């Protein structure tokens, strides 16, 4: 029993890393989405790695929700994104509205997530 309590005490005192950053990178044809990283720099690096060559980070967020939507119309590369939202649904709605605001007619959420 003493061993169990000692192990339990150690587990309770172990610091937990808070993962609270996300990022989006795009290049017009591809995108990279990263969420749940310890900081924005690591999230940006992961998004760039997923996206591939000639990509740029266009959005980072921390402690909130973000989303990315793409127009699914043929030959369209229109996209929209939103961050700083308090819920995934709010971020998704913002991304779709941003996509439509750029001329998208068939905008669909491709990625979303929260870091809080």
Secondary structure, DSSP 4 states (H G I P E B T S, - for coil): -HHHHHHHHHHHHS------EEEEEE-SS-EEEEEEESSHHHHHHHHHHHH-TT-EEEEEESSSEEEEEEE-STT---EEEEEEESSHHHHHHHHHHHHHHTT-SSEEEEEEEE--
